[in-house]
Amino acid sequence: MAFPRPRVMPTAGRIVTVNDPPGQSLDGTPRERVKREVFAEYFHRCAVRDVTGMRIVLYGRAGRC
């Protein structure tokens, strides 16, 4: 099943995500693969903070970090 590319993410200036902690394998579902593709295409990773049991990442568009 193919998922359409999200419309909100490419128009947002900055996005905060909560992810699995370091060392966990990436979720291989089609929806998660599309999200990673959109982040790679439209955003830069601005900041990363590891918190107990999770990783918080701030993504921003060019010049918005």
PAZAPA-4460 file (N, C-alpha, C; in steps of 0.05 Angstrom, whole numbers, plus 32768, in hexadecimal, padded with zeros to 4 digits):
% residues 65
    n_x    n_y    n_z   ca_x   ca_y   ca_z    c_x    c_y    c_z   seq   type   mol
   8011   7FE9   8000   8000   8000   8000   8012   8019   8000     1      M     A
   800E   802A   7FED   801D   8043   7FEC   800F   8059   7FFB     2      A     A
   801E   806A   8008   8013   8080   8017   8019   809A   8008     3      F     A
   8006   80AC   8006   800C   80C6   7FF9   801F   80D6   800A     4      P     A
   802F   80E7   7FFE   8041   80F8   800D   8031   810C   801E     5      R     A
   8039   8110   8037   802B   8123   8048   802B   813F   803D     6      P     A
   8016   814E   8040   8014   8169   8036   801D   817D   804B     7      R     A
   8019   8177   8065   801F   818A   807A   803D   818C   807F     8      V     A
   804A   8176   8080   8067   8176   8086   8077   8188   8074     9      M     A
   8074   8187   8059   8085   8198   8048   807F   81B6   804B    10      P     A
   8068   81BD   8056   8062   81DA   8059   8069   81E4   8074    11      T     A
   806E   81D3   8088   8075   81DC   80A3   8092   81E6   80A3    12      A     A
   8097   81FA   80B4   80B2   8205   80B7   80C4   81F4   80C8    13      G     A
   80B8   81EA   80DE   80C7   81D9   80F0   80B4   81C3   80FB    14      R     A
   80C0   81AC   8100   80B1   8195   810A   80C1   8187   8120    15      I     A
   80B4   8180   8136   80C1   8171   814C   80B6   8155   814B    16      V     A
   80C8   8141   814C   80C0   8125   814C   80C9   8117   8165    17      T     A
   80BB   8103   816D   80C3   80F2   8184   80C8   80D7   8177    18      V     A
   80E0   80CD   817B   80E9   80B4   816D   80F1   809F   8182    19      N     A
   80F5   8087   8177   8101   8072   8188   811D   807A   8190    20      D     A
   8127   806F   81A6   8141   8076   81AF   8157   806C   819C    21      P     A
   816F   8077   819E   8184   806D   818C   8188   804F   818F    22      P     A
   818F   8043   8178   8194   8026   8179   817C   8016   8170    23      G     A
   8165   8021   8170   814D   8013   8167   814D   8012   8148    24      Q     A
   8142   7FFD   813D   8141   7FFC   8120   812A   800E   8116    25      S     A
   812D   8018   80FE   8119   802A   80F2   8100   801A   80EB    26      L     A
   80E9   8027   80F0   80D0   801B   80E8   80CE   801A   80CA    27      D     A
   80C9   8002   80BF   80C9   7FFE   80A2   80AE   8000   8095    28      G     A
   809A   800A   80A3   807F   800C   8096   8080   8021   8080    29      T     A
   806F   801E   806C   806E   8031   8056   806A   804E   8060    30      P     A
   8058   8051   8073   8053   806C   807E   806C   8079   808A    31      R     A
   807B   8069   809A   8093   8074   80A6   80A9   8079   8092    32      E     A
   80AB   8069   807E   80BF   806E   8068   80B9   8088   805A    33      R     A
   809F   808D   8055   8098   80A6   8047   809F   80BE   8059    34      V     A
   809A   80BC   8073   80A1   80D2   8085   80BF   80D8   8084    35      K     A
   80CF   80C3   8086   80EC   80C7   8085   80F5   80D3   806A    36      R     A
   80E8   80CB   8054   80EF   80D7   803A   80E8   80F5   803A    37      E     A
   80D1   80FC   8045   80C9   8119   8046   80DC   8129   8057    38      V     A
   80E3   811E   806F   80F7   812D   8080   8111   8130   8071    39      F     A
   811B   811C   8064   8134   811E   8055   8133   8132   803E    40      A     A
   811C   8134   8031   811A   8145   801A   8115   8163   8021    41      E     A
   8106   8168   8036   80FD   8183   803C   8109   8190   8055    42      Y     A
   8116   8180   8066   811F   818B   8080   813C   8184   8087    43      F     A
   8147   8194   8099   8161   818F   80A5   815D   8187   80C2    44      H     A
   816E   8176   80CC   816C   816F   80E8   817A   8185   80F8    45      R     A
   816B   8194   8108   8175   81AB   8116   8180   81A4   8132    46      C     A
   8173   8193   8140   817B   818C   815C   8170   8170   8162    47      A     A
   8180   8162   8173   8178   8148   817C   817D   8147   819A    48      V     A
   8169   813C   81A9   816D   8139   81C6   8163   811D   81CD    49      R     A
   8174   810E   81DA   816D   80F3   81E4   8162   80F6   8200    50      D     A
   814A   80EB   8204   813D   80EB   821E   8138   80CE   8224    51      V     A
   8134   80C7   823D   8131   80AC   8245   811C   809E   8234    52      T     A
   8124   808A   8225   8112   807A   8214   8109   8087   81FA    53      G     A
   8114   809E   81F3   810B   80AA   81D9   8120   80BE   81CF    54      M     A
   811D   80C6   81B7   812E   80DA   81AA   811C   80EF   819F    55      R     A
   8121   8109   81A6   8111   811F   819C   8122   812E   8187    56      I     A
   8116   8132   8170   8125   813F   815A   8115   8157   8150    57      V     A
   8123   816D   814C   8118   8185   8141   8122   8187   8124    58      L     A
   810F   8187   8111   8116   818B   80F5   810D   81A7   80EC    59      Y     A
   811C   81B3   80DB   8114   81CD   80D0   811B   81CF   80B3    60      G     A
   810C   81E0   80A5   8113   81E6   8089   812C   81F7   8088    61      R     A
   8138   81F9   8072   8151   8208   806F   814C   8224   807B    62      A     A
   815E   822C   808D   815D   8246   809A   8149   8248   80B0    63      G     A
   813C   8232   80B8   8128   8233   80CD   8130   8224   80E6    64      R     A
   8149   821C   80E8   8152   820D   8100   8155   821F   8117    65      C     A
***
